[in-house]
Amino acid sequence: MKHNFGAGPCILPQQVFKEAANAVLDFNGLSLLEISHRSPSFVDVMEEAQSLVKEALNVPNGYTVLFLQGGASLAFTISALNMMRDKKKAGYINTGTWAKGAINEAKAVGIDVNVFASSEDKNFNYIPKNIVIPNDVDFIHYTSNNTIFGTQFQKTIETELPLVCDMSSDIFSKKIDISKYDLIYAGAQKNLGPAGTTLYIVKDTILGKSSSDFMPKYLNLKNHVDKGSMLNTPPVFSIYTSMLNLRDLIKNGGVEAAGERNNAKAELLYHEIDSNPLFNAAVQGEDRSKMNVTFLMNDESNKDKFDKAWNDAGIVGLKGHRSVGGYRASMYNALTIDSVKVLTEVMNEFTRKNG
Ligand SMILES: *Cc1c(COP(=O)(O)O)cnc(C)c1O
């Protein structure tokens, strides 16, 4: 048995993989991959996936759920283009690689970006505090969970301005108040489903108000909302599998129960890291991500031995991102606490033998 701590594409429940595989072979007599996306059976899938997102996150009236393509990377561009108003200015928080990606794409479409808070001075190992939000901007953008550096905003940014959030790596991991946001986007492959679709939760009042002269049809969210997320051929496999995963999430108590399970997993692993003399957490205190736990070995000369120990235990995907080094344990919804126990036991035993 393998324990997948990979940062994404993510682990999903085994049952979801099985049902998805079955649908590839037989979905009402044809393969899911060969039916028309306009057929009633796929339209049902799209509608159920959208309504499960609304149910899971308690999305209020006045919002539309879309499943588009292009990943969160294209959402950097789409969000900037659709939220741009007459000021052509926006406020962005820079908490790492993905936030920077969003900043660069906003600049690329002609927005004057005010990076009003940043944690770059300490290689993004904290969440900026005492943030003063600018008021001469069209919208505010931040990244709720920083997948690479292992930091996470524990609260929504409070602002009267339109609020945009990249929730790629912590959406569905806990309860959130959707009504505080104007636009949320998330690449599916971190905590929702397979790569190929990108979830957008769009407040309908933002639609059709962009001040951008450049607005290709596919990048205008209004066109997707008007067509029920079927402007062009949607990524059917990714949407179907995401739907299965949402069914599973709701069956198991929804985001509230998932949040409790994720808290327990994070507590267990951070406790081991903090109490183990051979390891150090890369992030301290309340800024720690419950999804992606980054940690370092105090004495790297033991690295090969430790790497062998966790590999032998069936753990995969623990290698840290090159911009932090060390290790990163990604603990998305489908990772069980038993898998986390396997990791903490490996760490514990390694220290008993080598400490
Ligand atoms: C992975 C990730 C992205 C990039 O997602 P793609 O779908 O690969 O474009 C953006 N933001 C965050 C927070 C991520 O974790």
The ligand as an ORCA input file, in Angstrom:
! r2SCAN-3c Opt
* xyz 0 1
  C      -0.902     24.318     -8.410
  C      -1.313     25.713     -8.167
  C      -1.506     26.624     -9.212
  C      -1.270     26.254    -10.658
  O      -2.270     25.429    -11.076
  P      -2.417     24.905    -12.589
  O      -3.802     24.343    -12.584
  O      -1.356     23.874    -12.783
  O      -2.255     26.053    -13.498
  C      -1.915     27.891     -8.899
  N      -2.148     28.273     -7.634
  C      -1.979     27.426     -6.603
  C      -2.247     27.886     -5.205
  C      -1.551     26.118     -6.836
  O      -1.391     25.277     -5.811
*
